[in-house]
Amino acid sequence: MSKTIYGKEKTTEKIAQIVAQTETSDKKIFPILKPASWVGLKAGALNSELIGATETNDLEVVIGYGIDTPDNFVFLTQDHLKTMDADQIAKEAFENLENYETEFEFSGDLQNKALTSSGNDFSSERILSKNHMMKAHQMLEADELLVSIPRRSCMMVISKDADEELLNTFIFLHKHTWSDDSYGNAPIANILFLVKDGVIVGHGALGE
């Protein structure tokens, strides 16, 4: 996964501004997972590619970047590169995500053989944290994981080697969450991510 931000060439002036903006807890930059249909892309939002389009697969998930303010989440745009350094933006965002603590819990709905880590603003984005995902490997005693992050603040994890019945239940719960907009959590992707050694190594679409 590349953390390079697409946009204008980085500038060298006023790099200290980005540091100043992230000094207080209510103004930290975070990465945010978004689908290819995200309207922010047309508005010039800064982004890096997580899952890109191919000749046979037009799925795409991107990472947006924004400042978490007390009132709302302000996404950074191409204009911010006039006064901010692109590499520093990515560095700050992923450091803040790493320091944003979330915990896994065993899921009773999945016979305590799967994990959930949901309910926090950046629960889904924590799939980008190797340390966080390594905890899932350890708790499930699994070399390969299937991870569901259908919507913001949602994450489920199961061993890729779980039995078929359990995997079917896992997929059912994923699809239910994907189609359920009652909580207002923004959609990310109707796919499962394959994680090995704490990092994303593949993905598979589930269809509608």
PASEBA-1860 file (N, C-alpha, C; in nm, 3 decimals):
! residues 208
1> MSKTIYGK> 0.085/-0.119/0.000/0.000/0.000/0.000/0.088/0.124/0.000 ~ 0.063/0.210/-0.093/0.140/0.334/-0.100/0.075/0.442/-0.015 ~ 0.160/0.520/0.051/0.107/0.631/0.129/0.132/0.763/0.058 ~ 0.175/0.755/-0.071/0.200/0.876/-0.147/0.069/0.947/-0.175 ~ 0.068/1.075/-0.153/-0.053/1.153/-0.178/-0.052/1.205/-0.321 ~ -0.163/1.184/-0.391/-0.173/1.233/-0.527/-0.212/1.380/-0.526 ~ -0.151/1.456/-0.614/-0.184/1.598/-0.621/-0.066/1.676/-0.674 ~ -0.056/1.802/-0.637/0.051/1.887/-0.682/0.182/1.846/-0.617
9> EKTTEKIA> 0.293/1.892/-0.675/0.423/1.867/-0.615/0.428/1.933/-0.478 ~ 0.493/1.866/-0.384/0.500/1.920/-0.248/0.581/2.049/-0.247 ~ 0.550/2.137/-0.157/0.622/2.261/-0.141/0.708/2.252/-0.017 ~ 0.805/2.341/-0.006/0.895/2.340/0.109/0.862/2.449/0.209 ~ 0.776/2.542/0.168/0.746/2.653/0.257/0.637/2.619/0.358 ~ 0.649/2.674/0.474/0.548/2.665/0.580/0.516/2.522/0.621 ~ 0.613/2.434/0.617/0.589/2.296/0.661/0.552/2.295/0.809 ~ 0.603/2.390/0.884/0.576/2.394/1.027/0.428/2.415/1.056
17> QIVAQTET> 0.352/2.468/0.959/0.210/2.492/0.981/0.135/2.363/1.010 ~ 0.171/2.258/0.939/0.099/2.132/0.959/0.126/2.076/1.097 ~ 0.246/2.097/1.145/0.279/2.052/1.280/0.198/2.129/1.383 ~ 0.188/2.261/1.363/0.113/2.345/1.456/-0.034/2.305/1.458 ~ -0.088/2.268/1.343/-0.230/2.232/1.336/-0.261/2.100/1.404 ~ -0.158/2.019/1.428/-0.182/1.888/1.489/-0.129/1.879/1.632 ~ -0.093/1.992/1.690/-0.039/1.990/1.825/-0.146/1.963/1.930 ~ -0.269/2.008/1.905/-0.376/1.987/2.002/-0.461/1.868/1.961
25> SDKKIFPI> -0.519/1.800/2.059/-0.590/1.675/2.033/-0.711/1.692/1.944 ~ -0.767/1.814/1.939/-0.887/1.834/1.858/-0.855/1.879/1.716 ~ -0.727/1.882/1.679/-0.691/1.924/1.544/-0.587/1.831/1.484 ~ -0.607/1.702/1.500/-0.514/1.604/1.445/-0.559/1.560/1.306 ~ -0.462/1.531/1.222/-0.490/1.480/1.088/-0.502/1.328/1.096 ~ -0.605/1.274/1.031/-0.625/1.130/1.026/-0.650/1.086/0.882 ~ -0.616/0.961/0.849/-0.658/0.904/0.721/-0.801/0.852/0.733 ~ -0.879/0.865/0.625/-1.017/0.821/0.624/-1.041/0.735/0.499
33> LKPASWVG> -1.092/0.614/0.517/-1.120/0.527/0.404/-1.249/0.570/0.335 ~ -1.243/0.577/0.202/-1.358/0.620/0.123/-1.370/0.535/-0.003 ~ -1.493/0.519/-0.055/-1.512/0.446/-0.181/-1.476/0.533/-0.300 ~ -1.467/0.470/-0.417/-1.433/0.543/-0.539/-1.539/0.646/-0.575 ~ -1.660/0.625/-0.526/-1.771/0.717/-0.558/-1.772/0.841/-0.470 ~ -1.678/0.853/-0.379/-1.673/0.966/-0.286/-1.672/1.098/-0.361 ~ -1.767/1.185/-0.329/-1.778/1.314/-0.398/-1.659/1.404/-0.371 ~ -1.589/1.379/-0.260/-1.473/1.462/-0.227/-1.363/1.454/-0.330
41> LKAGALNS> -1.356/1.343/-0.404/-1.252/1.330/-0.506/-1.270/1.435/-0.615 ~ -1.396/1.458/-0.656/-1.423/1.559/-0.759/-1.399/1.700/-0.706 ~ -1.406/1.714/-0.574/-1.384/1.846/-0.513/-1.236/1.872/-0.486 ~ -1.150/1.777/-0.525/-1.006/1.798/-0.511/-0.948/1.754/-0.378 ~ -1.017/1.662/-0.308/-0.966/1.616/-0.180/-0.836/1.538/-0.199 ~ -0.742/1.560/-0.109/-0.619/1.483/-0.111/-0.652/1.337/-0.087 ~ -0.583/1.248/-0.158/-0.610/1.106/-0.139/-0.492/1.022/-0.185 ~ -0.483/0.904/-0.130/-0.391/0.804/-0.180/-0.468/0.676/-0.205
49> ELIGATET> -0.419/0.594/-0.293/-0.493/0.478/-0.339/-0.469/0.358/-0.250 ~ -0.578/0.293/-0.206/-0.566/0.169/-0.129/-0.593/0.051/-0.220 ~ -0.702/0.055/-0.293/-0.732/-0.047/-0.393/-0.760/0.024/-0.524 ~ -0.678/0.000/-0.624/-0.692/0.068/-0.751/-0.770/-0.013/-0.852 ~ -0.811/0.052/-0.959/-0.885/-0.013/-1.066/-0.790/-0.097/-1.151 ~ -0.842/-0.208/-1.204/-0.768/-0.290/-1.299/-0.853/-0.310/-1.422 ~ -0.801/-0.381/-1.520/-0.877/-0.402/-1.643/-1.003/-0.485/-1.617 ~ -0.996/-0.575/-1.519/-1.109/-0.663/-1.493/-1.184/-0.628/-1.365
57> NDLEVVIG> -1.139/-0.529/-1.294/-1.200/-0.499/-1.164/-1.194/-0.348/-1.143 ~ -1.312/-0.285/-1.138/-1.315/-0.141/-1.121/-1.334/-0.100/-0.975 ~ -1.316/-0.195/-0.883/-1.322/-0.159/-0.742/-1.211/-0.061/-0.708 ~ -1.240/0.028/-0.620/-1.137/0.122/-0.577/-1.173/0.176/-0.440 ~ -1.078/0.171/-0.350/-1.092/0.232/-0.218/-0.977/0.329/-0.202 ~ -1.007/0.450/-0.157/-0.903/0.551/-0.141/-0.894/0.594/0.004 ~ -0.784/0.658/0.035/-0.762/0.714/0.168/-0.764/0.865/0.157 ~ -0.863/0.927/0.221/-0.866/1.073/0.228/-0.792/1.118/0.353
65> YGIDTPDN> -0.763/1.246/0.361/-0.692/1.302/0.476/-0.766/1.424/0.525 ~ -0.783/1.433/0.657/-0.855/1.548/0.709/-0.820/1.578/0.853 ~ -0.860/1.697/0.898/-0.832/1.742/1.035/-0.957/1.721/1.119 ~ -0.940/1.653/1.230/-1.051/1.625/1.322/-1.068/1.744/1.415 ~ -1.166/1.829/1.386/-1.191/1.948/1.467/-1.307/1.922/1.563 ~ -1.327/2.006/1.663/-1.439/1.985/1.756/-1.575/1.986/1.689 ~ -1.590/2.061/1.580/-1.720/2.075/1.515/-1.745/1.972/1.405 ~ -1.643/1.942/1.325/-1.660/1.848/1.215/-1.524/1.799/1.168
73> FVFLTQDH> -1.527/1.718/1.063/-1.404/1.665/1.005/-1.377/1.738/0.874 ~ -1.268/1.813/0.869/-1.237/1.896/0.753/-1.135/1.825/0.665 ~ -1.177/1.786/0.544/-1.087/1.716/0.453/-0.989/1.814/0.389 ~ -0.865/1.770/0.375/-0.764/1.850/0.310/-0.779/1.836/0.159 ~ -0.753/1.945/0.087/-0.766/1.947/-0.058/-0.633/1.983/-0.122 ~ -0.632/1.984/-0.256/-0.510/2.019/-0.329/-0.458/2.157/-0.289 ~ -0.550/2.247/-0.253/-0.509/2.382/-0.216/-0.421/2.382/-0.091 ~ -0.441/2.283/-0.003/-0.361/2.279/0.119/-0.213/2.251/0.090
81> LKTMDADQ> -0.184/2.193/-0.027/-0.045/2.164/-0.060/0.034/2.292/-0.090 ~ -0.037/2.405/-0.100/0.034/2.532/-0.118/0.109/2.570/0.009 ~ 0.058/2.524/0.123/0.119/2.561/0.252/0.155/2.439/0.337 ~ 0.127/2.319/0.289/0.157/2.198/0.364/0.241/2.103/0.279 ~ 0.318/2.021/0.346/0.403/1.924/0.279/0.331/1.790/0.270 ~ 0.323/1.732/0.150/0.247/1.610/0.130/0.298/1.494/0.213 ~ 0.430/1.476/0.215/0.487/1.367/0.294/0.458/1.384/0.442 ~ 0.463/1.508/0.488/0.437/1.535/0.629/0.290/1.507/0.664
89> IAKEAFEN> 0.200/1.537/0.572/0.059/1.508/0.593/0.039/1.359/0.617 ~ 0.095/1.277/0.529/0.081/1.132/0.543/0.146/1.083/0.672 ~ 0.263/1.135/0.703/0.334/1.095/0.823/0.251/1.124/0.948 ~ 0.200/1.247/0.955/0.120/1.288/1.071/-0.006/1.202/1.082 ~ -0.072/1.181/0.968/-0.200/1.109/0.969/-0.182/0.966/1.019 ~ -0.082/0.896/0.969/-0.065/0.757/1.008/-0.009/0.743/1.149 ~ 0.069/0.839/1.194/0.113/0.838/1.333/-0.005/0.858/1.427 ~ -0.093/0.951/1.391/-0.212/0.974/1.475/-0.303/0.852/1.477
97> LENYETEF> -0.317/0.786/1.363/-0.398/0.664/1.358/-0.338/0.555/1.446 ~ -0.206/0.543/1.443/-0.139/0.441/1.524/-0.160/0.467/1.672 ~ -0.166/0.593/1.708/-0.185/0.630/1.849/-0.331/0.633/1.892 ~ -0.422/0.612/1.797/-0.564/0.610/1.827/-0.601/0.468/1.870 ~ -0.618/0.447/1.999/-0.634/0.312/2.051/-0.776/0.259/2.033 ~ -0.785/0.139/1.980/-0.910/0.064/1.973/-0.879/-0.080/2.014 ~ -0.977/-0.149/2.067/-0.955/-0.285/2.116/-1.044/-0.385/2.044 ~ -0.997/-0.508/2.036/-1.076/-0.616/1.979/-1.156/-0.687/2.089
105> EFSGDLQN> -1.274/-0.734/2.050/-1.355/-0.817/2.139/-1.399/-0.941/2.062 ~ -1.406/-1.055/2.130/-1.456/-1.176/2.067/-1.606/-1.162/2.043 ~ -1.652/-1.210/1.929/-1.792/-1.197/1.889/-1.872/-1.320/1.929 ~ -1.972/-1.300/2.016/-2.061/-1.408/2.054/-2.144/-1.457/1.937 ~ -2.177/-1.368/1.843/-2.254/-1.407/1.725/-2.177/-1.502/1.635 ~ -2.045/-1.505/1.653/-1.959/-1.590/1.570/-1.882/-1.689/1.657 ~ -1.951/-1.740/1.760/-1.898/-1.846/1.846/-1.766/-1.808/1.913 ~ -1.744/-1.680/1.932/-1.619/-1.630/1.990/-1.496/-1.673/1.910
113> KALTSSGN> -1.518/-1.697/1.780/-1.408/-1.733/1.691/-1.379/-1.623/1.590 ~ -1.437/-1.508/1.614/-1.412/-1.390/1.531/-1.406/-1.269/1.624 ~ -1.357/-1.158/1.570/-1.337/-1.039/1.651/-1.416/-0.922/1.594 ~ -1.455/-0.831/1.683/-1.509/-0.703/1.641/-1.426/-0.592/1.704 ~ -1.417/-0.482/1.634/-1.349/-0.363/1.687/-1.420/-0.244/1.626 ~ -1.534/-0.211/1.683/-1.624/-0.113/1.621/-1.670/-0.007/1.720 ~ -1.733/0.096/1.666/-1.796/0.196/1.750/-1.718/0.324/1.769 ~ -1.591/0.324/1.730/-1.510/0.446/1.740/-1.495/0.510/1.603
121> DFSSERIL> -1.465/0.639/1.602/-1.459/0.714/1.477/-1.367/0.650/1.373 ~ -1.254/0.596/1.417/-1.155/0.545/1.323/-1.135/0.394/1.336 ~ -1.240/0.324/1.380/-1.231/0.178/1.392/-1.197/0.113/1.259 ~ -1.263/0.154/1.152/-1.238/0.093/1.021/-1.097/0.123/0.972 ~ -1.054/0.247/0.991/-0.922/0.287/0.943/-0.809/0.212/1.014 ~ -0.838/0.154/1.129/-0.733/0.083/1.202/-0.687/-0.044/1.131 ~ -0.754/-0.079/1.021/-0.702/-0.187/0.937/-0.567/-0.148/0.878 ~ -0.539/-0.018/0.874/-0.412/0.033/0.821/-0.301/0.029/0.926
129> SKNHMMKA> -0.334/-0.010/1.049/-0.235/-0.019/1.156/-0.184/-0.163/1.167 ~ -0.060/-0.184/1.135/-0.003/-0.319/1.143/-0.007/-0.372/1.286 ~ 0.026/-0.288/1.382/0.025/-0.332/1.521/-0.113/-0.378/1.565 ~ -0.216/-0.305/1.524/-0.353/-0.340/1.559/-0.390/-0.475/1.499 ~ -0.358/-0.493/1.370/-0.395/-0.617/1.305/-0.313/-0.735/1.355 ~ -0.191/-0.711/1.400/-0.112/-0.819/1.458/-0.177/-0.872/1.586 ~ -0.247/-0.784/1.658/-0.322/-0.830/1.776/-0.430/-0.930/1.734 ~ -0.494/-0.904/1.621/-0.598/-0.995/1.572/-0.538/-1.130/1.535
137> HQMLEADE> -0.423/-1.128/1.469/-0.354/-1.253/1.438/-0.332/-1.335/1.566 ~ -0.284/-1.266/1.667/-0.252/-1.333/1.793/-0.377/-1.386/1.862 ~ -0.480/-1.305/1.871/-0.602/-1.345/1.941/-0.673/-1.461/1.872 ~ -0.668/-1.463/1.739/-0.734/-1.570/1.664/-0.641/-1.685/1.631 ~ -0.513/-1.668/1.665/-0.412/-1.769/1.635/-0.418/-1.807/1.488 ~ -0.420/-1.705/1.403/-0.437/-1.724/1.259/-0.328/-1.652/1.181 ~ -0.275/-1.720/1.078/-0.173/-1.659/0.993/-0.234/-1.563/0.891 ~ -0.357/-1.594/0.847/-0.425/-1.510/0.749/-0.563/-1.472/0.801
145> LLVSIPRR> -0.599/-1.348/0.780/-0.725/-1.295/0.832/-0.812/-1.243/0.718 ~ -0.943/-1.256/0.736/-1.039/-1.187/0.651/-1.098/-1.074/0.734 ~ -1.095/-0.953/0.678/-1.137/-0.834/0.753/-1.251/-0.766/0.678 ~ -1.356/-0.737/0.752/-1.473/-0.668/0.699/-1.478/-0.526/0.755 ~ -1.477/-0.428/0.666/-1.495/-0.288/0.706/-1.595/-0.223/0.610 ~ -1.720/-0.270/0.611/-1.818/-0.221/0.512/-1.854/-0.075/0.528 ~ -1.850/-0.025/0.653/-1.887/0.113/0.681/-1.794/0.174/0.785 ~ -1.794/0.307/0.791/-1.716/0.377/0.891/-1.750/0.327/1.030
153> SCMMVISK> -1.650/0.317/1.114/-1.658/0.277/1.254/-1.690/0.129/1.274 ~ -1.682/0.049/1.166/-1.713/-0.094/1.176/-1.592/-0.179/1.136 ~ -1.565/-0.285/1.212/-1.463/-0.382/1.173/-1.497/-0.518/1.233 ~ -1.490/-0.621/1.149/-1.499/-0.759/1.194/-1.380/-0.834/1.135 ~ -1.329/-0.932/1.210/-1.212/-1.007/1.166/-1.233/-1.155/1.197 ~ -1.195/-1.241/1.102/-1.205/-1.385/1.122/-1.087/-1.453/1.055 ~ -1.053/-1.572/1.103/-0.945/-1.648/1.039/-0.989/-1.692/0.900 ~ -0.900/-1.682/0.805/-0.930/-1.727/0.669/-0.959/-1.878/0.667
161> DADEELLN> -0.906/-1.949/0.767/-0.923/-2.094/0.773/-1.040/-2.138/0.859 ~ -1.128/-2.046/0.895/-1.247/-2.082/0.973/-1.335/-2.176/0.891 ~ -1.419/-2.254/0.960/-1.503/-2.350/0.888/-1.606/-2.277/0.803 ~ -1.659/-2.349/0.705/-1.747/-2.289/0.605/-1.871/-2.226/0.666 ~ -1.931/-2.292/0.763/-2.053/-2.238/0.824/-2.026/-2.106/0.894 ~ -1.913/-2.098/0.963/-1.877/-1.975/1.033/-1.846/-1.864/0.934 ~ -1.776/-1.898/0.825/-1.745/-1.798/0.723/-1.873/-1.745/0.658 ~ -1.969/-1.833/0.635/-2.096/-1.789/0.576/-2.169/-1.692/0.669
169> TFIFLHKH> -2.164/-1.720/0.799/-2.226/-1.628/0.895/-2.153/-1.495/0.896 ~ -2.022/-1.499/0.889/-1.940/-1.378/0.885/-1.977/-1.293/0.764 ~ -1.989/-1.357/0.649/-2.025/-1.286/0.526/-2.166/-1.229/0.535 ~ -2.257/-1.306/0.593/-2.394/-1.257/0.612/-2.396/-1.130/0.696 ~ -2.320/-1.129/0.807/-2.315/-1.011/0.894/-2.252/-0.893/0.822 ~ -2.151/-0.921/0.741/-2.088/-0.814/0.662/-2.190/-0.752/0.567 ~ -2.260/-0.837/0.492/-2.357/-0.787/0.394/-2.471/-0.712/0.461 ~ -2.512/-0.760/0.578/-2.619/-0.690/0.652/-2.574/-0.549/0.689
177> TWSDDSYG> -2.450/-0.539/0.739/-2.398/-0.408/0.777/-2.382/-0.318/0.655 ~ -2.336/-0.376/0.545/-2.317/-0.300/0.422/-2.447/-0.239/0.373 ~ -2.557/-0.314/0.385/-2.686/-0.267/0.332/-2.767/-0.188/0.435 ~ -2.721/-0.184/0.559/-2.796/-0.118/0.666/-2.744/0.024/0.689 ~ -2.824/0.122/0.648/-2.783/0.262/0.662/-2.852/0.329/0.781 ~ -2.910/0.249/0.870/-2.991/0.307/0.978/-2.909/0.387/1.077 ~ -2.779/0.357/1.088/-2.695/0.430/1.183/-2.625/0.550/1.118 ~ -2.638/0.562/0.988/-2.578/0.675/0.918/-2.428/0.668/0.900
185> NAPIANIL> -2.370/0.549/0.919/-2.226/0.535/0.897/-2.197/0.529/0.747 ~ -2.105/0.610/0.702/-2.076/0.617/0.558/-2.021/0.484/0.508 ~ -2.065/0.439/0.389/-2.016/0.312/0.334/-1.871/0.322/0.288 ~ -1.800/0.210/0.295/-1.662/0.203/0.247/-1.652/0.107/0.129 ~ -1.678/-0.024/0.155/-1.666/-0.120/0.045/-1.734/-0.251/0.079 ~ -1.800/-0.309/-0.020/-1.862/-0.440/-0.006/-1.762/-0.547/-0.048 ~ -1.652/-0.552/0.022/-1.545/-0.647/-0.008/-1.486/-0.696/0.125 ~ -1.412/-0.806/0.117/-1.335/-0.853/0.230/-1.187/-0.835/0.200
193> FLVKDGVI> -1.112/-0.789/0.300/-0.969/-0.771/0.285/-0.896/-0.894/0.340 ~ -0.793/-0.937/0.271/-0.706/-1.043/0.320/-0.583/-0.980/0.384 ~ -0.560/-1.014/0.510/-0.449/-0.956/0.586/-0.354/-1.066/0.628 ~ -0.227/-1.043/0.605/-0.122/-1.137/0.645/-0.007/-1.058/0.705 ~ 0.046/-1.107/0.816/0.153/-1.035/0.887/0.114/-0.890/0.917 ~ -0.015/-0.868/0.943/-0.061/-0.737/0.985/-0.088/-0.637/0.875 ~ -0.069/-0.677/0.749/-0.089/-0.583/0.638/-0.182/-0.642/0.533 ~ -0.249/-0.556/0.459/-0.340/-0.600/0.353/-0.260/-0.656/0.237
201> VGHGALGE> -0.293/-0.779/0.196/-0.223/-0.842/0.083/-0.318/-0.876/-0.031 ~ -0.448/-0.858/-0.010/-0.543/-0.888/-0.115/-0.684/-0.849/-0.074 ~ -0.779/-0.867/-0.166/-0.919/-0.835/-0.137/-1.008/-0.910/-0.233 ~ -1.134/-0.927/-0.194/-1.230/-0.995/-0.281/-1.366/-0.930/-0.270 ~ -1.428/-0.906/-0.385/-1.560/-0.846/-0.390/-1.666/-0.949/-0.354 ~ -1.774/-0.904/-0.289/-1.882/-0.993/-0.249/-2.008/-0.975/-0.334 ~ -2.013/-0.868/-0.413/-2.131/-0.845/-0.496/-2.245/-0.790/-0.413 ~ -2.354/-0.758/-0.481/-2.469/-0.698/-0.413/-2.557/-0.805/-0.350
END
